[in-house]
Every structure is written in structure tokens, then in C-alpha cells.
Amino acid sequence: MRNGYSGRRTLITAIGLAAALPALSADLPAPSPDDNLNAVLWDQTSVEAQANALGAYTLGRIRLDEALADKAWTAAPVEQTGNFQDFPPAIILDVDDTILNTSPYQARNITAGTSFKPDTWTQYVNAQQDKPIAGAVEFTQYAASKGVKVFYVTNRTADEEGPTVEEMKRFGFPMGDNVDTFLSAKEQPDWGSAKGTRRAFIAKNYRILLMFGDNFGDFTDEYKGTVEERQKVFEANKAHFGHDWIAIANPTYGSFESAPYKGDYKLPPEMQRQLKQDALKPWDGK
């Protein structure tokens, strides 16, 4: 008897909601489709995103302790040359969506029907609307407590460094005291979007124990290319991941997204979308 009542009640509730929904949405414009909606929703609202980041930074503590005990350990085999074994220890972290969550900017682009633009991005940075990625503050503080210098290698520009550092200090991220540990893009002439020159700059004086990032380019300068080319580079370097290279999941943007259309941003959005869809390997339905 109770089951029957419950079923009728659920049906009545569903009918009521269905009747109410058109009234609620009648005066609202339909949201424009956006390829990034689910990704940003996951990034900004899901417990799974938080769990993923916490797991990565918990692993980071384990690997950090192992690295400190092994003088031959380095996370930068290309840039770390010479007798680095007795150099003071350091770690390198990307900033955007590795330690700072920038989803409000991505969400603004979805709701406003806009896309990334350097000027609106700088406005966002100046507004200091980021939140720390789960586990990032605690991990960097742990590293600093072990005598490890914490470097931030970011493609935020030198003009964006001031508000970013102010925000990071407010969150409790350790900074370098008398050492410049915030290495922004174009801060020096050869510091472009590829980060190898900045890793090499650090490696001259420090033993790099771990690297953290949300994009392949946070670990290697061979991050561009087709899907197949990127996979080949990954296969050559995959032993690093989970060991001395630790990735934070970010489905909202990155070099993965442009790989299907070979980074040709001049292509119309419709063509970019078609090439991304062509890169999928769907189930044939059998």
C-alpha cells in the first residue's frame, strides 16, 4: 500500500515539475551551446575534481620524501646537467589550474558566449578571483618545511605577476624570500611559452625533484603536434608520470584541445569542432 502511494506521489511531483519548467524558462533565452560546458562544470563543482587533485598532491608528498633521500633523483633529465647531486632541492609547479583554479574565467566565457582574449584574461587576473586547487597550499607548505625551494613557472605575463603573487601570498603559498621563485613568461627575452629555458635556469643552481602541471607543456617542450605525435612523446616519457612528474586533471583547455586541428587557431570554430569530432573513436553500435 505504501509503495503504491509513493509511486502516485512521485508521478504527481514529476507532472508538477514538468508543468512548472516551461513557466520558469519562458522568459529566459535558451543558453547557447558551448563545447566547454561539461568540462567547466566538472572543474568548478565536482567532488571528483577535488578528489583527483588531493590524490595527486598526496602522492607528491610521498615522492618528495623519496626524492630527498636519493641524491641521483632529478625530474628534469634534459635540463639538469653536470654534478647536480649536492645542489639544494627544488620543485616546480605551474600556476593556472595546477595550484590556482581559474574556472570563474572559463565559466564567464560560457555564460557570456565569449572566448579567451588576452585583455579579458588580464582583467580576470587583476580581479583575483582564483581559488586554490585542493591540496596545493598544503603540499607546497610541506615542501617548504623540508627545506625545498618552491618555484612557480607560469605563462602568466610579467604584467600579471603582481596581482598573482599577492593572491598566492594571501592563500598561504610559500614564496622565495630573497629568491625570485615566480618565473613568468617573457620575464627574460628567451622565456617564451615553452618552459624549458626556465627549467634550465632553475637547474643551474637547484636539483629539481618534482614537477607539477595540468598541461603536457609543463613537463616537456615537445608538447605540440598531432594527437599521434603527442602520444609518441608521451610513450617516451610515461615512466616520469606518477614518479617525478605529477599531472593535475584539467579538461577545460590545454594543448590537447588543439591537437586534432594541429593548432591552427585561424580555422573557423565549426571546422575545429569537426576535426575534434573526427579524432574520436566511437563505438560502432554492435
Secondary structure in CASP SS format (residue, H / E / C, confidence):
PFRMAT SS
TARGET T0000
AUTHOR 0000-0000-0000
METHOD secondary structure of the structure
MODEL  1
M C 1.00
R H 1.00
N H 1.00
G H 1.00
Y H 1.00
S H 1.00
G H 1.00
R H 1.00
R H 1.00
T H 1.00
L H 1.00
I H 1.00
T H 1.00
A H 1.00
I H 1.00
G H 1.00
L H 1.00
A H 1.00
A H 1.00
A H 1.00
L H 1.00
P H 1.00
A H 1.00
L H 1.00
S H 1.00
A C 1.00
D C 1.00
L C 1.00
P C 1.00
A C 1.00
P C 1.00
S C 1.00
P C 1.00
D C 1.00
D C 1.00
N C 1.00
L H 1.00
N H 1.00
A H 1.00
V H 1.00
L H 1.00
W H 1.00
D H 1.00
Q H 1.00
T H 1.00
S C 1.00
V H 1.00
E H 1.00
A H 1.00
Q H 1.00
A H 1.00
N H 1.00
A H 1.00
L H 1.00
G H 1.00
A H 1.00
Y H 1.00
T H 1.00
L H 1.00
G H 1.00
R H 1.00
I H 1.00
R H 1.00
L H 1.00
D H 1.00
E H 1.00
A H 1.00
L H 1.00
A C 1.00
D C 1.00
K C 1.00
A C 1.00
W C 1.00
T C 1.00
A C 1.00
A C 1.00
P C 1.00
V C 1.00
E C 1.00
Q C 1.00
T C 1.00
G C 1.00
N C 1.00
F C 1.00
Q C 1.00
D C 1.00
F C 1.00
P C 1.00
P E 1.00
A E 1.00
I E 1.00
I E 1.00
L E 1.00
D C 1.00
V C 1.00
D E 1.00
D C 1.00
T C 1.00
I C 1.00
L E 1.00
N E 1.00
T C 1.00
S H 1.00
P H 1.00
Y H 1.00
Q H 1.00
A H 1.00
R H 1.00
N H 1.00
I H 1.00
T H 1.00
A H 1.00
G C 1.00
T C 1.00
S C 1.00
F C 1.00
K C 1.00
P H 1.00
D H 1.00
T H 1.00
W H 1.00
T H 1.00
Q H 1.00
Y H 1.00
V H 1.00
N H 1.00
A H 1.00
Q C 1.00
Q C 1.00
D C 1.00
K E 1.00
P E 1.00
I C 1.00
A C 1.00
G C 1.00
A H 1.00
V H 1.00
E H 1.00
F H 1.00
T H 1.00
Q H 1.00
Y H 1.00
A H 1.00
A H 1.00
S H 1.00
K C 1.00
G C 1.00
V C 1.00
K E 1.00
V E 1.00
F E 1.00
Y E 1.00
V E 1.00
T E 1.00
N E 1.00
R E 1.00
T E 1.00
A H 1.00
D H 1.00
E H 1.00
E H 1.00
G H 1.00
P H 1.00
T H 1.00
V H 1.00
E H 1.00
E H 1.00
M H 1.00
K H 1.00
R H 1.00
F H 1.00
G C 1.00
F C 1.00
P C 1.00
M C 1.00
G C 1.00
D C 1.00
N C 1.00
V C 1.00
D C 1.00
T C 1.00
F E 1.00
L E 1.00
S E 1.00
A E 1.00
K C 1.00
E C 1.00
Q C 1.00
P C 1.00
D C 1.00
W C 1.00
G C 1.00
S C 1.00
A C 1.00
K C 1.00
G H 1.00
T H 1.00
R H 1.00
R H 1.00
A H 1.00
F H 1.00
I H 1.00
A H 1.00
K C 1.00
N C 1.00
Y C 1.00
R E 1.00
I E 1.00
L E 1.00
L E 1.00
M E 1.00
F E 1.00
G E 1.00
D C 1.00
N C 1.00
F H 1.00
G H 1.00
D H 1.00
F C 1.00
T C 1.00
D C 1.00
E C 1.00
Y C 1.00
K C 1.00
G C 1.00
T C 1.00
V H 1.00
E H 1.00
E H 1.00
R H 1.00
Q H 1.00
K H 1.00
V H 1.00
F H 1.00
E H 1.00
A H 1.00
N H 1.00
K H 1.00
A H 1.00
H H 1.00
F E 1.00
G C 1.00
H C 1.00
D C 1.00
W E 1.00
I E 1.00
A E 1.00
I C 1.00
A C 1.00
N C 1.00
P C 1.00
T C 1.00
Y C 1.00
G C 1.00
S H 1.00
F H 1.00
E H 1.00
S H 1.00
A H 1.00
P H 1.00
Y H 1.00
K C 1.00
G C 1.00
D C 1.00
Y C 1.00
K C 1.00
L C 1.00
P C 1.00
P H 1.00
E H 1.00
M H 1.00
Q H 1.00
R H 1.00
Q H 1.00
L H 1.00
K H 1.00
Q H 1.00
D H 1.00
A C 1.00
L C 1.00
K C 1.00
P C 1.00
W C 1.00
D C 1.00
G C 1.00
K C 1.00
END
